[in-house]
Amino acid sequence: MLRTMLAGLDGTQASQGVLKLGIRWARRHDALLVGAVVIDEPGLHGPQEWVIGETGFMHRINQEFLHEMTRKTEQILGIAAVRCAEEGVAFKPLEDVGDPYVQIFREAHRFDLILLGRETHFQFGFEKIPDDMLTRILRSSPRPVVVVPRTIGAGGAVVIAFDGSLQASRALYAFEASGLGRSCEVHVVSVASDHKVAADHADRAIEFLAYHEIRAVPTAVVSSDAPAATLLDRAKAFGAGLIVMGVHGQSVLREFFVGSTTQTMLKELPAPLFVSH
């Protein structure tokens, strides 16, 4: 069951959805929400220092930047703490210093679930350009990751993409273990070029969920095209508040991030995406 969540907060509009979803789930499951902000101190020491060295001037400039980053961090965590207090949600601030990806990855081992915005802006000096935090965490996270869009709708249904693969099975198991499917309308969508295959995949997932007292409705779709369009269509039709799917292993990550089903889902994301591999 869901007991703890680590929410990556960077102070942008994108992370407001992360905080909103974290509060919603923390209240529903009586869970602890941990707000994580990382001060990218390594990012202060850019290429200019390789050329001119850590001069007194550069040191003063960096100290001013570090002070500003610390102030911003305290502001982000303070706002999150107030919102959680207003909602009666247990909140713990977490401030780390270092490479943002390294720190989030290290902290992830301690929690049940990781929440990140579809765009993240943790890297110092590039606040207007999304960094690669999400991509790197999705590749290696020891816990399931929920990718949160800027806007969270009121939909409450759960749509599970299941193709019978190892990754889909692991995602299904992680989803059930989280307790997020309790008292929700759940749909299992299976897409294959053969109806019997698609139906068989859906039935296996349905049976697994039934053993854990989660009633789900199967949807078998016959298609030889990439399943992203079908999944997005069904998610919108069912009013999904959460989409669940597996991420393929390391051997196909390069393909995964340049045009696969999951990349399309991330781009068009109509609801939070629960990802596991």
Beta strands, then each sheet from edge to edge (+ up, - down):
strand 1: 4-8
strand 2: 32-39
strand 3: 91-97
strand 4: 113-117
strand 5: 145-148
strand 6: 157-161
strand 7: 186-192
strand 8: 216-222
strand 9: 240-246
strand 10: 273-276
sheet 1: 3+ 2+ 1+ 4+ 5+ 10- 9- 6- 7- 8-
end
